[in-house]
Amino acid sequence: MTTTTTNPQPAPAAPPARTPDRLADDAAAIAAAHRLADAFAPDAAQRDRDRILPWDELDAFVASGLWAITIPREYGGPGVSAGTLAEVVATIGTADGSLCQIPQNHYYALEVLRVGGSEAQKRFFYGRVLAGERFGNALAEIGHKDFRRRTRIEPDGDGGWRLHGQKFYCTGALFAHWIPTLVTALEGEREVTWLAFVPRSAPGVTITDDWDGFGQRVTGSGSVAFDNVRVEADWVVPFLASFERPTTIGPFAQILHAAIDLGQARGAFAATLPFVREHARPWIDAKVERAAQDPLLIQQVGDIAVRIRAAEALVRRAGRYLDAAQAAPDERSVAEASIAVAEARALTTTASLDAGTRLFELGGTAATLGQQGLDRFWRNARTHTLHDPVRWKYHAVGNFYLNDRLPPRHGAL
């Protein structure tokens, strides 16, 4: 395994090289994703093996216009469907399972902004994205019950806020121009939660490139520290309040995870087929000349192909439920979207892990050689699918159908 070198303050994300393309519609977004995937795939194994951070690839990704596809049409974006967004992420993920995760929290922050941001905030931040700026994230932290030890904002007495705290698993922060950060504030005796959009270049922000997971190696998922960082009042958007009413923030977040897993499953399957045809050895009892003629191996290939196609169908179905809930959010429509996405996530989780495992089972010992770089498919899937436990997806689905129990509203369901 390549050991991550800790870099206390990586070089800041450069200003956008050029204004991104404006994609007209869903079809244009999917076509752009396929063009990029073709360009990203050839060097994906080397990026993973040598932990080469994908700065150039991200610049091309943003320049394509794909990082702005969820911006509503009335604000200058194409406002693509949830199904199209998922297909874009999965298409990039088929080429590079790390690269497709980097914009996940960028899209998530845009959804939080759409649901809870003011008109002025939407126009400002949508404009920044249309100009080519990227959002990362600083959401997760080691749990603390003591408010004073959590990442928090406090009034600075000058109309703004001061931010203090430490975050980890900050996927995309390394590459970001803005770091949407989950923060807690006190309103009297009541704690409230906000999403603060923090400029990466703000004094007091320290990004540590210390992600050392065995998968998703080039996602920029390091740590971020905030030491008395000034945050303008206009850069703070309600967060917890967005879950106190039915909104699509939760299922929107989860369909992105499902799409990442789906892309990784597709990538592993796509790598399996030529390896079996060209390198795998037939088992002696099959009494055939080539592994691709082995009837039991053929059955295994058919089985994983069916699982991936089923996962694709559930992701598309979940996208339709999510579109309906975004158009008319209420308690029932949001719950139905959450359940549909949970069903998709349950299957994409197992499909991505299964595809990565069967790549070795069918390819044989030669598939494990380091020069092949095929281990990245399973490592990436295993790492990403640990984001939240699939067992609770099945619980939510079962409870909904059996007891008509609506799922909880939060970002993990």
Secondary structure as a PSIPRED ss2 file (coil, helix, strand):
# PSIPRED VFORMAT (PSIPRED V4.0)

   1 M C   1.000  0.000  0.000
   2 T C   1.000  0.000  0.000
   3 T C   1.000  0.000  0.000
   4 T C   1.000  0.000  0.000
   5 T C   1.000  0.000  0.000
   6 T C   1.000  0.000  0.000
   7 N C   1.000  0.000  0.000
   8 P C   1.000  0.000  0.000
   9 Q C   1.000  0.000  0.000
  10 P C   1.000  0.000  0.000
  11 A C   1.000  0.000  0.000
  12 P C   1.000  0.000  0.000
  13 A C   1.000  0.000  0.000
  14 A C   1.000  0.000  0.000
  15 P C   1.000  0.000  0.000
  16 P C   1.000  0.000  0.000
  17 A C   1.000  0.000  0.000
  18 R C   1.000  0.000  0.000
  19 T C   1.000  0.000  0.000
  20 P C   1.000  0.000  0.000
  21 D C   1.000  0.000  0.000
  22 R C   1.000  0.000  0.000
  23 L C   1.000  0.000  0.000
  24 A C   1.000  0.000  0.000
  25 D C   1.000  0.000  0.000
  26 D H   0.000  1.000  0.000
  27 A H   0.000  1.000  0.000
  28 A H   0.000  1.000  0.000
  29 A H   0.000  1.000  0.000
  30 I H   0.000  1.000  0.000
  31 A H   0.000  1.000  0.000
  32 A H   0.000  1.000  0.000
  33 A H   0.000  1.000  0.000
  34 H H   0.000  1.000  0.000
  35 R H   0.000  1.000  0.000
  36 L H   0.000  1.000  0.000
  37 A H   0.000  1.000  0.000
  38 D H   0.000  1.000  0.000
  39 A H   0.000  1.000  0.000
  40 F H   0.000  1.000  0.000
  41 A H   0.000  1.000  0.000
  42 P H   0.000  1.000  0.000
  43 D H   0.000  1.000  0.000
  44 A H   0.000  1.000  0.000
  45 A H   0.000  1.000  0.000
  46 Q H   0.000  1.000  0.000
  47 R H   0.000  1.000  0.000
  48 D H   0.000  1.000  0.000
  49 R H   0.000  1.000  0.000
  50 D H   0.000  1.000  0.000
  51 R C   1.000  0.000  0.000
  52 I C   1.000  0.000  0.000
  53 L C   1.000  0.000  0.000
  54 P C   1.000  0.000  0.000
  55 W H   0.000  1.000  0.000
  56 D H   0.000  1.000  0.000
  57 E H   0.000  1.000  0.000
  58 L H   0.000  1.000  0.000
  59 D H   0.000  1.000  0.000
  60 A H   0.000  1.000  0.000
  61 F H   0.000  1.000  0.000
  62 V H   0.000  1.000  0.000
  63 A H   0.000  1.000  0.000
  64 S C   1.000  0.000  0.000
  65 G C   1.000  0.000  0.000
  66 L H   0.000  1.000  0.000
  67 W H   0.000  1.000  0.000
  68 A H   0.000  1.000  0.000
  69 I C   1.000  0.000  0.000
  70 T C   1.000  0.000  0.000
  71 I C   1.000  0.000  0.000
  72 P C   1.000  0.000  0.000
  73 R H   0.000  1.000  0.000
  74 E H   0.000  1.000  0.000
  75 Y H   0.000  1.000  0.000
  76 G C   1.000  0.000  0.000
  77 G C   1.000  0.000  0.000
  78 P C   1.000  0.000  0.000
  79 G C   1.000  0.000  0.000
  80 V C   1.000  0.000  0.000
  81 S C   1.000  0.000  0.000
  82 A H   0.000  1.000  0.000
  83 G H   0.000  1.000  0.000
  84 T H   0.000  1.000  0.000
  85 L H   0.000  1.000  0.000
  86 A H   0.000  1.000  0.000
  87 E H   0.000  1.000  0.000
  88 V H   0.000  1.000  0.000
  89 V H   0.000  1.000  0.000
  90 A H   0.000  1.000  0.000
  91 T H   0.000  1.000  0.000
  92 I H   0.000  1.000  0.000
  93 G H   0.000  1.000  0.000
  94 T H   0.000  1.000  0.000
  95 A H   0.000  1.000  0.000
  96 D C   1.000  0.000  0.000
  97 G C   1.000  0.000  0.000
  98 S C   1.000  0.000  0.000
  99 L H   0.000  1.000  0.000
 100 C H   0.000  1.000  0.000
 101 Q H   0.000  1.000  0.000
 102 I C   1.000  0.000  0.000
 103 P C   1.000  0.000  0.000
 104 Q H   0.000  1.000  0.000
 105 N H   0.000  1.000  0.000
 106 H H   0.000  1.000  0.000
 107 Y H   0.000  1.000  0.000
 108 Y H   0.000  1.000  0.000
 109 A H   0.000  1.000  0.000
 110 L H   0.000  1.000  0.000
 111 E H   0.000  1.000  0.000
 112 V H   0.000  1.000  0.000
 113 L H   0.000  1.000  0.000
 114 R H   0.000  1.000  0.000
 115 V H   0.000  1.000  0.000
 116 G H   0.000  1.000  0.000
 117 G C   1.000  0.000  0.000
 118 S C   1.000  0.000  0.000
 119 E H   0.000  1.000  0.000
 120 A H   0.000  1.000  0.000
 121 Q H   0.000  1.000  0.000
 122 K H   0.000  1.000  0.000
 123 R H   0.000  1.000  0.000
 124 F H   0.000  1.000  0.000
 125 F H   0.000  1.000  0.000
 126 Y H   0.000  1.000  0.000
 127 G H   0.000  1.000  0.000
 128 R H   0.000  1.000  0.000
 129 V H   0.000  1.000  0.000
 130 L H   0.000  1.000  0.000
 131 A C   1.000  0.000  0.000
 132 G C   1.000  0.000  0.000
 133 E C   1.000  0.000  0.000
 134 R C   1.000  0.000  0.000
 135 F E   0.000  0.000  1.000
 136 G C   1.000  0.000  0.000
 137 N C   1.000  0.000  0.000
 138 A E   0.000  0.000  1.000
 139 L C   1.000  0.000  0.000
 140 A C   1.000  0.000  0.000
 141 E C   1.000  0.000  0.000
 142 I C   1.000  0.000  0.000
 143 G C   1.000  0.000  0.000
 144 H C   1.000  0.000  0.000
 145 K C   1.000  0.000  0.000
 146 D C   1.000  0.000  0.000
 147 F H   0.000  1.000  0.000
 148 R H   0.000  1.000  0.000
 149 R H   0.000  1.000  0.000
 150 R C   1.000  0.000  0.000
 151 T C   1.000  0.000  0.000
 152 R E   0.000  0.000  1.000
 153 I E   0.000  0.000  1.000
 154 E E   0.000  0.000  1.000
 155 P E   0.000  0.000  1.000
 156 D C   1.000  0.000  0.000
 157 G C   1.000  0.000  0.000
 158 D C   1.000  0.000  0.000
 159 G C   1.000  0.000  0.000
 160 G C   1.000  0.000  0.000
 161 W E   0.000  0.000  1.000
 162 R E   0.000  0.000  1.000
 163 L E   0.000  0.000  1.000
 164 H E   0.000  0.000  1.000
 165 G E   0.000  0.000  1.000
 166 Q E   0.000  0.000  1.000
 167 K E   0.000  0.000  1.000
 168 F E   0.000  0.000  1.000
 169 Y E   0.000  0.000  1.000
 170 C E   0.000  0.000  1.000
 171 T C   1.000  0.000  0.000
 172 G C   1.000  0.000  0.000
 173 A H   0.000  1.000  0.000
 174 L H   0.000  1.000  0.000
 175 F H   0.000  1.000  0.000
 176 A C   1.000  0.000  0.000
 177 H C   1.000  0.000  0.000
 178 W E   0.000  0.000  1.000
 179 I E   0.000  0.000  1.000
 180 P E   0.000  0.000  1.000
 181 T E   0.000  0.000  1.000
 182 L E   0.000  0.000  1.000
 183 V E   0.000  0.000  1.000
 184 T E   0.000  0.000  1.000
 185 A E   0.000  0.000  1.000
 186 L E   0.000  0.000  1.000
 187 E E   0.000  0.000  1.000
 188 G C   1.000  0.000  0.000
 189 E C   1.000  0.000  0.000
 190 R E   0.000  0.000  1.000
 191 E E   0.000  0.000  1.000
 192 V E   0.000  0.000  1.000
 193 T E   0.000  0.000  1.000
 194 W E   0.000  0.000  1.000
 195 L E   0.000  0.000  1.000
 196 A E   0.000  0.000  1.000
 197 F E   0.000  0.000  1.000
 198 V E   0.000  0.000  1.000
 199 P E   0.000  0.000  1.000
 200 R C   1.000  0.000  0.000
 201 S C   1.000  0.000  0.000
 202 A C   1.000  0.000  0.000
 203 P C   1.000  0.000  0.000
 204 G C   1.000  0.000  0.000
 205 V E   0.000  0.000  1.000
 206 T E   0.000  0.000  1.000
 207 I E   0.000  0.000  1.000
 208 T E   0.000  0.000  1.000
 209 D C   1.000  0.000  0.000
 210 D C   1.000  0.000  0.000
 211 W C   1.000  0.000  0.000
 212 D C   1.000  0.000  0.000
 213 G C   1.000  0.000  0.000
 214 F C   1.000  0.000  0.000
 215 G C   1.000  0.000  0.000
 216 Q C   1.000  0.000  0.000
 217 R C   1.000  0.000  0.000
 218 V C   1.000  0.000  0.000
 219 T C   1.000  0.000  0.000
 220 G C   1.000  0.000  0.000
 221 S C   1.000  0.000  0.000
 222 G E   0.000  0.000  1.000
 223 S E   0.000  0.000  1.000
 224 V E   0.000  0.000  1.000
 225 A E   0.000  0.000  1.000
 226 F E   0.000  0.000  1.000
 227 D E   0.000  0.000  1.000
 228 N E   0.000  0.000  1.000
 229 V E   0.000  0.000  1.000
 230 R E   0.000  0.000  1.000
 231 V E   0.000  0.000  1.000
 232 E C   1.000  0.000  0.000
 233 A H   0.000  1.000  0.000
 234 D H   0.000  1.000  0.000
 235 W H   0.000  1.000  0.000
 236 V E   0.000  0.000  1.000
 237 V E   0.000  0.000  1.000
 238 P E   0.000  0.000  1.000
 239 F C   1.000  0.000  0.000
 240 L H   0.000  1.000  0.000
 241 A H   0.000  1.000  0.000
 242 S H   0.000  1.000  0.000
 243 F H   0.000  1.000  0.000
 244 E C   1.000  0.000  0.000
 245 R C   1.000  0.000  0.000
 246 P C   1.000  0.000  0.000
 247 T C   1.000  0.000  0.000
 248 T C   1.000  0.000  0.000
 249 I H   0.000  1.000  0.000
 250 G H   0.000  1.000  0.000
 251 P H   0.000  1.000  0.000
 252 F H   0.000  1.000  0.000
 253 A H   0.000  1.000  0.000
 254 Q H   0.000  1.000  0.000
 255 I H   0.000  1.000  0.000
 256 L H   0.000  1.000  0.000
 257 H H   0.000  1.000  0.000
 258 A H   0.000  1.000  0.000
 259 A H   0.000  1.000  0.000
 260 I H   0.000  1.000  0.000
 261 D H   0.000  1.000  0.000
 262 L H   0.000  1.000  0.000
 263 G H   0.000  1.000  0.000
 264 Q H   0.000  1.000  0.000
 265 A H   0.000  1.000  0.000
 266 R H   0.000  1.000  0.000
 267 G H   0.000  1.000  0.000
 268 A H   0.000  1.000  0.000
 269 F H   0.000  1.000  0.000
 270 A H   0.000  1.000  0.000
 271 A H   0.000  1.000  0.000
 272 T H   0.000  1.000  0.000
 273 L H   0.000  1.000  0.000
 274 P H   0.000  1.000  0.000
 275 F H   0.000  1.000  0.000
 276 V H   0.000  1.000  0.000
 277 R H   0.000  1.000  0.000
 278 E H   0.000  1.000  0.000
 279 H C   1.000  0.000  0.000
 280 A C   1.000  0.000  0.000
 281 R C   1.000  0.000  0.000
 282 P C   1.000  0.000  0.000
 283 W C   1.000  0.000  0.000
 284 I H   0.000  1.000  0.000
 285 D H   0.000  1.000  0.000
 286 A H   0.000  1.000  0.000
 287 K C   1.000  0.000  0.000
 288 V C   1.000  0.000  0.000
 289 E C   1.000  0.000  0.000
 290 R C   1.000  0.000  0.000
 291 A H   0.000  1.000  0.000
 292 A H   0.000  1.000  0.000
 293 Q H   0.000  1.000  0.000
 294 D C   1.000  0.000  0.000
 295 P H   0.000  1.000  0.000
 296 L H   0.000  1.000  0.000
 297 L H   0.000  1.000  0.000
 298 I H   0.000  1.000  0.000
 299 Q H   0.000  1.000  0.000
 300 Q H   0.000  1.000  0.000
 301 V H   0.000  1.000  0.000
 302 G H   0.000  1.000  0.000
 303 D H   0.000  1.000  0.000
 304 I H   0.000  1.000  0.000
 305 A H   0.000  1.000  0.000
 306 V H   0.000  1.000  0.000
 307 R H   0.000  1.000  0.000
 308 I H   0.000  1.000  0.000
 309 R H   0.000  1.000  0.000
 310 A H   0.000  1.000  0.000
 311 A H   0.000  1.000  0.000
 312 E H   0.000  1.000  0.000
 313 A H   0.000  1.000  0.000
 314 L H   0.000  1.000  0.000
 315 V H   0.000  1.000  0.000
 316 R H   0.000  1.000  0.000
 317 R H   0.000  1.000  0.000
 318 A H   0.000  1.000  0.000
 319 G H   0.000  1.000  0.000
 320 R H   0.000  1.000  0.000
 321 Y H   0.000  1.000  0.000
 322 L H   0.000  1.000  0.000
 323 D H   0.000  1.000  0.000
 324 A H   0.000  1.000  0.000
 325 A H   0.000  1.000  0.000
 326 Q H   0.000  1.000  0.000
 327 A H   0.000  1.000  0.000
 328 A C   1.000  0.000  0.000
 329 P C   1.000  0.000  0.000
 330 D C   1.000  0.000  0.000
 331 E H   0.000  1.000  0.000
 332 R H   0.000  1.000  0.000
 333 S H   0.000  1.000  0.000
 334 V H   0.000  1.000  0.000
 335 A H   0.000  1.000  0.000
 336 E H   0.000  1.000  0.000
 337 A H   0.000  1.000  0.000
 338 S H   0.000  1.000  0.000
 339 I H   0.000  1.000  0.000
 340 A H   0.000  1.000  0.000
 341 V H   0.000  1.000  0.000
 342 A H   0.000  1.000  0.000
 343 E H   0.000  1.000  0.000
 344 A H   0.000  1.000  0.000
 345 R H   0.000  1.000  0.000
 346 A H   0.000  1.000  0.000
 347 L H   0.000  1.000  0.000
 348 T H   0.000  1.000  0.000
 349 T H   0.000  1.000  0.000
 350 T H   0.000  1.000  0.000
 351 A H   0.000  1.000  0.000
 352 S H   0.000  1.000  0.000
 353 L H   0.000  1.000  0.000
 354 D H   0.000  1.000  0.000
 355 A H   0.000  1.000  0.000
 356 G H   0.000  1.000  0.000
 357 T H   0.000  1.000  0.000
 358 R H   0.000  1.000  0.000
 359 L H   0.000  1.000  0.000
 360 F H   0.000  1.000  0.000
 361 E H   0.000  1.000  0.000
 362 L H   0.000  1.000  0.000
 363 G H   0.000  1.000  0.000
 364 G C   1.000  0.000  0.000
 365 T H   0.000  1.000  0.000
 366 A H   0.000  1.000  0.000
 367 A H   0.000  1.000  0.000
 368 T H   0.000  1.000  0.000
 369 L C   1.000  0.000  0.000
 370 G H   0.000  1.000  0.000
 371 Q H   0.000  1.000  0.000
 372 Q H   0.000  1.000  0.000
 373 G C   1.000  0.000  0.000
 374 L C   1.000  0.000  0.000
 375 D H   0.000  1.000  0.000
 376 R H   0.000  1.000  0.000
 377 F H   0.000  1.000  0.000
 378 W H   0.000  1.000  0.000
 379 R H   0.000  1.000  0.000
 380 N H   0.000  1.000  0.000
 381 A H   0.000  1.000  0.000
 382 R H   0.000  1.000  0.000
 383 T H   0.000  1.000  0.000
 384 H H   0.000  1.000  0.000
 385 T C   1.000  0.000  0.000
 386 L C   1.000  0.000  0.000
 387 H C   1.000  0.000  0.000
 388 D C   1.000  0.000  0.000
 389 P C   1.000  0.000  0.000
 390 V H   0.000  1.000  0.000
 391 R H   0.000  1.000  0.000
 392 W H   0.000  1.000  0.000
 393 K H   0.000  1.000  0.000
 394 Y H   0.000  1.000  0.000
 395 H H   0.000  1.000  0.000
 396 A H   0.000  1.000  0.000
 397 V H   0.000  1.000  0.000
 398 G H   0.000  1.000  0.000
 399 N H   0.000  1.000  0.000
 400 F H   0.000  1.000  0.000
 401 Y H   0.000  1.000  0.000
 402 L H   0.000  1.000  0.000
 403 N H   0.000  1.000  0.000
 404 D C   1.000  0.000  0.000
 405 R C   1.000  0.000  0.000
 406 L C   1.000  0.000  0.000
 407 P C   1.000  0.000  0.000
 408 P C   1.000  0.000  0.000
 409 R C   1.000  0.000  0.000
 410 H C   1.000  0.000  0.000
 411 G C   1.000  0.000  0.000
 412 A C   1.000  0.000  0.000
 413 L C   1.000  0.000  0.000
